[in-house]
Amino acid sequence: MINPFARALQEKMAGYREEMLFHFKELLKMDTVRGEPCDGAPFGPGPRRALEYVLALSEGFGLKTVNLDNYIGYSEYGPGEDYVCSIAHLDVVPPGDGWTHPPFGAEEENGILYARGAGDDKPGVVVGLYALRCMKELGYTPQRKLRVIYGCAEETGMEDLDHYLEQEPLPLFGFTPDADGYNIVNAEKGRMEFRMEGQKPAGCPVLDVTGGLAPNMVPASVTAVFDRARMNPEEGARFAAKLKTGPDLTWEDRGDQTAVTFRGASAHAAMPESGRSAISLYAQFAGDALGERADGLTRFIADSIGLDWTVPKLDIACRDDYMGPLTLSLGLIQTQGDRVWTVGDIRYPTSTSAGELQAKLEAAASAAGLRLQVLSAVDGHHCVREEEFAVLREVCLDKGKPEPRCVAIAGGTYAKKFGGRLVAFGGCGDGVHAPDEFVLIQDFYDHADMVSYTLYRLSGRA
């Protein structure tokens, strides 16, 4: 049952709706895709600018405000050493093509905001900050210190959080409002990012291939340039036939060369089944047209990966009852001279490990004449904290939402870095990692109410 202070907190947050919305829009207008590091900006100028913007607000609200070398920062309120927290991130994935609204325009239309980051994950930054502001202004003293953390590299390796954990203690418990709704996401698959590289054979008809925006995005487009003068008659005939029958491609002749663009559908690598890989479409086309004259990497993609995200033809395939199957998606492909490489994203259940996957992938790559490099790997996690879960269930019931269930996801949030002390809980917006990502403004306001109440309840006073 909601007590008088909780009602006062709700009213206080509601009084700041227009102000929160203004600052939310300002953050959405900032391009916070990770860039090249520069002085004082380990993840490029965009994430630094957004972090400095949020921390300036925090200081203005009279909260303890900490910037850890522009990797990550936080606001804090309350006494003591132990703390509970929420953590959200300012960085976003590249916008890609297919938008009907400017990806960093924060355009409002019929009560909807469109922008990259509208759902993932800038709402959690703003509403967490204002939750602390409102509790401070109401004179509330939490039993457990409250901290709201603002990350800058969640989408690209989480080095920001590594930097944080080198300097700061773990929380007693916390949540990241980076989920799809208000179930308790207490288990996440592990994630491995890898690069696989091969060499083009002499006289290979594929001159160039490029596509993809980020390792954790299923690519919607790949363009390959073929030299028809390098094809023998059989290859040329197969190539011409596939151009006429391929439903997912367009092409343009340039003298003896043909540029072919393969059209898939973008999706988050955690849910690759909702997309269609343009890399696999290219590989199947080139493998069928050129046979053994296609490079080894292209043939490996066509024969061993294809369009089945669970990769049953590879020895790494596995599943468990709670987390479901391992999935593999390729996010980038490119040629460099006589080399061709791809970067892939694997989400895997706790029934396997990064070490086991690496050994099996290396064996498969070696057998195909390819070189494998694991770029990063974090095993999955399973958090069991029944006392705190009971609080989260009460939060939902108090706010008129269905009682939440504990669920597992393939997505990779900050939770897996906190040693079983963090869950993903709550979120708003839709179209994450896709064109025209959006959030209903009313959902943003409702999210602010939920996050503030959750922080209040976790702070130890009901």
C-alpha positions in Angstrom: 0.0 0.0 0.0 1.3 3.4 -0.9 2.0 5.6 2.2 1.7 9.4 2.5 5.3 10.0 1.6 5.1 7.9 -1.5 2.1 9.9 -2.6 4.0 13.1 -2.0 6.9 11.8 -4.0 4.5 10.9 -6.9 3.0 14.4 -6.8 6.5 16.0 -6.6 7.7 14.0 -9.7 4.5 14.9 -11.6 5.2 18.6 -10.9 8.5 18.3 -12.7 7.1 16.6 -15.8 7.6 19.4 -18.3 11.1 20.1 -16.9 12.0 16.4 -17.1 10.7 16.2 -20.7 12.8 19.3 -21.7 16.0 17.7 -20.4 15.1 14.4 -21.9 14.7 16.0 -25.3 18.0 17.8 -24.9 19.8 14.5 -24.3 18.0 12.9 -27.2 19.3 15.6 -29.5 22.9 14.6 -28.6 24.6 12.1 -30.8 26.0 9.8 -28.2 27.2 7.0 -30.5 30.7 5.9 -29.3 33.4 7.8 -31.1 37.2 7.9 -31.2 38.7 8.6 -27.9 40.2 12.0 -27.4 41.6 14.0 -24.5 39.1 13.7 -21.6 36.7 11.7 -23.7 37.4 7.9 -23.5 34.3 7.2 -25.6 34.4 10.2 -27.9 32.9 13.7 -27.5 29.2 12.7 -27.7 29.0 10.6 -24.6 31.2 13.0 -22.7 29.0 16.0 -23.6 25.9 14.1 -22.4 27.5 13.0 -19.1 28.7 16.5 -18.4 25.1 17.8 -19.1 23.6 15.3 -16.6 26.2 15.9 -13.9 25.8 19.7 -14.2 22.0 19.2 -13.5 22.9 17.0 -10.6 25.2 19.6 -9.0 22.5 22.2 -9.5 20.0 20.1 -7.6 22.4 19.9 -4.7 23.2 16.2 -4.9 26.5 14.7 -4.4 27.9 14.4 -7.9 30.9 12.3 -9.0 32.5 12.1 -12.5 34.9 9.2 -12.8 37.2 10.5 -15.6 34.3 10.9 -18.1 34.0 7.1 -18.2 30.9 7.1 -16.0 29.4 9.3 -13.3 26.7 9.2 -10.5 24.5 11.2 -8.3 24.0 10.3 -4.6 21.7 11.1 -1.8 21.5 9.9 1.8 23.9 8.9 4.6 26.0 5.9 5.2 28.4 3.8 3.2 26.2 1.0 1.8 23.9 2.0 -1.1 21.2 0.8 -3.5 21.2 2.1 -7.0 19.8 2.4 -10.4 22.1 2.5 -13.4 21.2 3.7 -16.9 23.3 4.6 -20.0 23.7 7.6 -22.2 25.4 5.9 -25.2 23.4 4.6 -28.1 23.9 2.4 -31.1 24.3 4.0 -34.5 21.0 5.1 -36.1 21.4 3.4 -39.4 19.1 3.9 -42.4 15.3 3.8 -42.8 14.3 6.6 -40.4 11.3 8.8 -41.2 12.3 11.2 -38.4 15.7 12.6 -37.7 17.4 10.2 -35.3 18.7 13.0 -33.2 15.9 15.4 -33.7 13.7 14.5 -30.7 10.7 15.2 -32.9 7.3 15.0 -31.1 4.3 13.9 -33.1 0.9 12.9 -31.6 2.3 12.5 -28.1 5.2 10.4 -29.3 8.9 11.3 -29.2 11.2 9.8 -32.0 14.9 9.6 -31.5 17.8 7.1 -31.1 17.9 6.5 -27.3 14.2 7.3 -26.7 13.8 3.9 -25.2 17.4 2.6 -24.8 18.2 4.0 -22.4 18.1 7.8 -21.9 14.7 7.8 -20.1 16.3 6.0 -17.1 19.0 8.6 -16.8 16.6 11.6 -16.5 13.9 9.9 -14.2 16.5 8.5 -11.8 18.1 11.9 -11.4 14.8 13.6 -10.7 13.8 10.9 -8.3 16.8 11.8 -6.1 16.1 15.5 -6.5 12.5 15.1 -5.4 13.4 12.9 -2.4 15.9 15.5 -1.3 13.5 18.4 -1.7 10.9 16.5 0.3 13.4 16.1 3.2 13.4 12.3 3.0 16.2 10.4 4.9 16.7 7.0 3.4 17.9 4.1 5.5 20.1 3.0 2.6 22.0 5.6 0.6 20.7 6.0 -2.9 22.8 6.3 -6.0 21.9 6.8 -9.7 24.7 5.9 -12.0 25.1 7.2 -15.6 27.1 5.0 -18.0 28.7 5.9 -21.3 29.6 2.5 -23.0 26.9 0.0 -22.3 26.4 -0.7 -26.0 30.1 -1.3 -26.8 31.8 -3.4 -24.1 31.0 -1.8 -20.8 34.5 -0.5 -20.1 32.8 2.4 -18.3 31.5 -0.1 -15.7 34.9 -1.8 -15.4 36.3 1.7 -14.5 33.6 2.2 -12.0 34.1 -1.1 -10.2 37.8 -0.5 -10.0 37.1 2.5 -7.8 33.7 2.0 -6.2 32.2 -0.8 -4.0 29.3 -3.0 -5.2 25.8 -1.9 -4.2 23.7 -3.9 -1.7 21.2 -4.3 -4.6 20.1 -2.3 -7.6 18.3 -2.3 -10.9 18.8 -1.0 -14.4 15.7 0.5 -16.0 16.7 -1.0 -19.3 14.2 -3.8 -19.7 11.1 -4.4 -21.7 8.4 -3.7 -19.1 8.2 -4.5 -15.5 9.1 -8.2 -15.1 12.2 -8.9 -13.0 15.0 -9.8 -15.4 17.1 -11.8 -13.1 19.0 -13.9 -15.6 20.9 -12.9 -18.8 22.7 -14.9 -21.4 26.4 -14.4 -21.7 27.7 -12.4 -24.6 30.8 -13.0 -26.8 31.9 -10.6 -29.5 34.3 -12.1 -32.0 36.1 -11.3 -35.3 36.7 -13.9 -38.0 39.0 -13.3 -40.9 40.0 -15.0 -44.1 41.9 -14.4 -47.3 40.4 -13.9 -50.7 41.8 -16.4 -53.3 43.7 -15.0 -56.3 41.4 -13.7 -58.9 38.3 -13.7 -56.6 35.4 -12.0 -58.5 34.3 -10.2 -55.3 36.3 -7.0 -55.3 34.7 -5.4 -52.2 32.0 -6.1 -49.6 30.9 -3.9 -46.8 28.0 -3.7 -44.5 26.7 -3.3 -41.0 26.8 -0.6 -38.3 27.6 -2.3 -35.0 28.4 -5.8 -33.8 25.2 -6.0 -31.8 22.9 -5.0 -34.6 21.6 -7.4 -37.3 22.6 -5.5 -40.5 19.9 -4.3 -42.9 22.2 -3.7 -45.8 25.3 -5.2 -47.4 26.9 -4.0 -50.7 29.2 -6.2 -52.7 31.1 -5.3 -55.9 31.6 -8.2 -58.3 34.0 -8.2 -61.3 32.2 -10.1 -64.1 35.4 -10.2 -66.1 36.9 -12.5 -63.5 34.0 -15.0 -63.7 34.2 -18.1 -65.9 31.1 -18.8 -68.1 29.5 -21.1 -65.5 30.0 -18.6 -62.7 28.7 -15.7 -64.9 25.6 -17.6 -65.8 24.8 -18.5 -62.2 25.5 -14.9 -61.2 23.2 -13.5 -63.9 20.4 -15.9 -63.0 20.6 -15.1 -59.3 20.4 -11.4 -60.0 17.1 -12.0 -61.8 15.6 -14.2 -59.1 16.9 -12.6 -55.9 14.0 -10.9 -54.1 16.2 -9.2 -51.5 18.6 -7.3 -53.7 19.2 -4.5 -56.2 22.1 -4.0 -58.5 23.9 -1.6 -60.8 26.3 -2.4 -63.6 29.5 -0.3 -63.8 31.3 -1.5 -66.9 32.6 -5.0 -66.1 31.6 -4.6 -62.5 28.2 -5.0 -60.8 27.4 -3.5 -57.4 24.8 -5.6 -55.6 23.0 -4.4 -52.5 21.4 -7.0 -50.3 18.5 -5.9 -48.1 17.7 -7.5 -44.8 16.0 -6.2 -41.7 17.7 -4.6 -38.8 17.2 -6.0 -35.2 19.0 -6.1 -31.9 21.5 -9.0 -31.7 19.7 -10.1 -28.5 16.6 -10.8 -30.6 18.0 -11.7 -34.0 14.9 -13.7 -34.9 13.1 -10.4 -35.4 15.5 -9.4 -38.2 17.0 -10.8 -41.3 20.8 -10.7 -41.9 22.0 -9.0 -45.0 25.4 -10.6 -44.4 24.0 -14.1 -44.7 22.0 -13.1 -47.8 25.2 -11.9 -49.4 27.1 -15.0 -48.4 24.4 -17.3 -49.8 24.3 -15.4 -53.0 28.1 -15.3 -53.5 28.5 -18.9 -52.4 25.9 -20.2 -54.8 27.2 -18.1 -57.7 30.9 -18.6 -57.3 31.2 -21.9 -55.5 34.8 -22.6 -54.5 36.0 -19.3 -56.0 34.2 -17.4 -53.2 36.5 -16.7 -50.3 36.6 -19.1 -47.3 34.8 -16.7 -44.9 31.9 -16.2 -47.3 31.5 -19.9 -47.8 31.7 -20.5 -44.0 29.0 -18.0 -43.4 26.8 -19.5 -46.2 27.4 -23.2 -45.2 27.7 -23.0 -41.4 25.7 -20.0 -40.3 23.1 -19.0 -42.9 19.9 -17.5 -41.7 19.3 -19.9 -38.7 20.3 -17.9 -35.6 20.7 -21.0 -33.5 23.5 -22.2 -35.8 22.7 -26.0 -35.6 25.5 -26.8 -38.1 28.1 -25.5 -35.6 29.4 -27.4 -32.6 28.6 -24.4 -30.3 24.9 -24.9 -30.6 23.2 -25.4 -27.2 20.3 -24.4 -25.1 18.8 -24.7 -21.6 15.3 -24.7 -20.4 15.3 -21.3 -18.6 17.4 -19.2 -21.0 16.7 -20.9 -24.3 19.1 -21.4 -27.2 22.4 -19.9 -28.0 22.1 -17.4 -30.9 24.7 -16.0 -33.3 24.4 -12.9 -35.4 27.0 -11.2 -37.6 26.9 -7.4 -37.4 29.8 -6.2 -39.6 31.5 -7.4 -42.8 34.3 -5.7 -44.7 37.2 -6.3 -47.1 40.6 -4.9 -46.7 42.9 -5.6 -49.6 43.0 -9.4 -50.0 41.5 -10.0 -46.6 37.8 -10.2 -45.6 36.5 -10.1 -42.0 33.3 -10.2 -40.1 32.4 -9.4 -36.5 29.8 -11.5 -34.7 27.7 -11.5 -31.6 26.9 -14.6 -29.6 24.3 -14.8 -26.8 24.7 -18.0 -24.8 23.0 -19.7 -21.8 24.8 -20.5 -18.6 25.0 -24.2 -19.7 28.1 -23.2 -21.6 31.0 -20.7 -21.0 33.1 -18.3 -23.0 36.1 -20.7 -22.7 34.2 -23.6 -24.1 32.7 -21.5 -27.0 36.1 -20.1 -27.9 37.7 -23.5 -28.2 34.9 -24.8 -30.4 34.9 -21.7 -32.6 38.6 -21.8 -33.0 38.4 -25.4 -34.2 35.7 -24.6 -36.7 37.5 -21.5 -38.0 40.8 -23.4 -38.3 39.1 -26.2 -40.2 37.8 -23.6 -42.7 41.2 -21.8 -43.0 40.1 -18.8 -41.0 41.5 -16.9 -38.1 39.4 -16.2 -35.0 39.8 -13.4 -32.4 37.6 -13.1 -29.4 37.1 -9.4 -28.8 35.2 -9.6 -25.6 33.3 -12.1 -23.6 31.1 -12.0 -20.4 29.4 -15.1 -19.1 25.7 -14.9 -18.2 24.4 -14.4 -14.7 21.5 -15.6 -12.6 20.5 -13.3 -9.7 18.4 -14.7 -6.8 17.5 -12.1 -4.2 14.1 -13.0 -2.9 13.8 -10.2 -0.3 14.4 -7.6 -2.9 12.3 -9.3 -5.5 9.4 -9.2 -3.0 9.8 -5.4 -2.9 9.8 -5.2 -6.7 6.6 -7.2 -6.8 5.0 -4.9 -4.2 6.0 -1.9 -6.3 4.2 -3.3 -9.3 1.1 -4.2 -7.4 1.0 -0.9 -5.6 1.1 0.9 -8.9 -1.6 -1.2 -10.5 0.6 -3.3 -12.7 0.5 -7.1 -13.0 2.7 -9.1 -10.5 6.1 -9.4 -12.2 7.7 -12.7 -13.0 11.3 -13.6 -13.0 12.5 -14.0 -16.6 15.7 -14.6 -18.5 16.7 -12.6 -21.6 19.3 -12.7 -24.3 20.1 -9.0 -24.0 23.1 -7.8 -22.3 22.6 -5.1 -19.6 24.8 -3.8 -16.9 23.3 -6.3 -14.5 25.7 -9.1 -15.5 28.6 -7.1 -14.2 27.3 -6.7 -10.6 28.0 -10.2 -9.2 24.3 -11.2 -8.7 23.3 -7.9 -7.0 21.5 -6.2 -9.9 18.5 -7.0 -12.1 17.0 -5.3 -15.1 13.6 -3.9 -14.1 11.4 -1.4 -15.9 11.7 0.5 -19.2 9.8 2.5 -21.7 9.9 3.1 -25.4 9.9 0.8 -28.5 11.8 0.2 -31.7 15.1 -0.3 -29.8 18.1 -0.6 -32.2 15.7 -0.1 -35.1 14.7 2.9 -37.3 12.2 5.4 -35.7 12.9 4.3 -32.1 10.2 6.0 -30.0 8.6 6.5 -26.7 5.1 7.7 -25.8 5.4 10.8 -23.6 2.8 9.5 -21.2 4.9 6.3 -20.9 7.9 8.4 -20.0 5.9 10.1 -17.2 4.7 6.7 -16.0 8.2 5.4 -16.0 9.4 8.3 -13.9 6.7 7.4 -11.3 7.8 3.8 -11.3 11.5 4.4 -11.0 11.1 7.0 -8.2 8.9 4.7 -6.2 11.2 1.7 -6.8 14.2 3.6 -5.5 12.2 4.8 -2.5 11.1 1.3 -1.6 14.6 -0.2 -2.0 16.0 2.5 0.2 14.5 0.8 3.2 11.4 2.7 4.1 8.0 1.3 3.1 
